């Protein structure tokens, strides 16, 4: 199993770069960041410094979207980084929940994501792409250029499209039942499209918080530091409920039931431990969606995720124990999962 670190690009950028360097020293092989131009600093500028200050870490957005940047610019940015540092980027892509909404726009459609993935992957890999009637190719790109595109998804149509078209699947929750359900949907779609089930890499991303023990006090603090995640996931779940209904065979109740008490969401607190809009998230959801507790609990759940076909666990590290979490994973968790 590979391990990734996920950060917001809050200033100072030097802190983001420092944490990514620390992650690589501790055995992490991927460095991911949010991509929302209004809320945080520009990630691609920071990727250049992360890549320059690490030797093997692969970087990318979790996730970018096809609405805030033109597709040839996105592809050129990735291709430039790969030309400079040797094919060390991954294009994570999705609807653009925060990036689009805080700019007053609607998240992208699946059809738009599908078109964008094809164009960005082709251009970033040195191939031609059709931009609505104009066929282009980067004349400066190297022959060995490559750019994998991983798609974030929850709903049935998005999961199907991920299996059919994407190089990887980003699932932003660590619930075992839902992971099994969604990984199966993606792999079944891949096989139905004539692909190998193993052709799509599976990345589960969720907050991890390592406690010294499993005392009620320690677990309560960890839950409060990670409760924001249920609110972030709840934005996507609310869209699914709006589209498919509250109890639909298309979306499992295990994913949708908990948002009944959700009243609204302020993106100025998006992805932050002090988010006041996530009080509706119960402890049960925090425990299911995240990984909290002593080291042995992390190892136990990660082994279970690996058995479900998960290739990478990406740690959302937005809480009050960033360095401690990276170090605990490096000294105890990652060795247990990679030995």
ABEGO torsion letter per residue (X at the ends): XBBBBBBBBBOBAAAAAAAAAAAAAAGBABBBBBBBAAABBBAAAAAAAAAAABAABBBEBOBBBAAABBAAAAAAAAAAAAAAAGGABBBBBBAGAAAAAAAGBBBBBAAAAAAAAAAAAAAAAGBBBBBGGBBBBBAABBAABBBBBBBBBABAAAAAAAAAABABBBBBBABAAAAAAAAAAAAAAAAAAGBBAAABBBBBBBBBBBBABABAAAAAAAAAAAAAAAAAAAAAAAAAAAAAEABBAABBAAAAAAAAABAEBBAAABGBAABAAAAABBAAAAAAABBBEBAAAAAAAAAAAAAAGBABBBBBABBAAAAAAAAAAAAAAAAAAAX
